[in-house]
Amino acid sequence: MAATEGILDEEDLLNLINAVMNKTENEIPQTQLKDLFTQIEANVSLDSLLENQIKINSIKSVSLSDGMISDVIILSITEGKHIYRFEKDFLNDISEELTTFK
């Protein structure tokens, strides 16, 4: 599906990400995956994922859309900036979820 055809909701995007992750894990040889992984910016290395036997599809996605507050800063009659803000409690909850390991 082209990016310009329709709009994917959050559930569709998560399903798409999971499908890509599963296909990547099942169909790309580890040597090629290592080469590709060095070209992206991430907070974990592929070696770390493989050594610790962490499945690629076990990486959890966290939704930020629930805590987004859409806002506009008006600069003039014809100009403005569209921004997203987050409530502090929401950010604290997400931070705890992302840094607490079970």
HELIX and SHEET records of a PDB file:
HELIX    1   1 GLU A   10  GLU A   27  1                                  18    
HELIX    2   2 GLN A   30  PHE A   37  1                                   8    
HELIX    3   3 LEU A   46  GLU A   51  1                                   6    
HELIX    4   4 ILE A   56  SER A   58  5                                   3    
HELIX    5   5 SER A   65  GLY A   67  5                                   3    
HELIX    6   6 LYS A   88  THR A   99  1                                  12    
SHEET    1   A 2 MET A  68  ILE A  74  0                                        
SHEET    2   A 2 GLY A  80  PHE A  86 -1                                        
END                                                                             
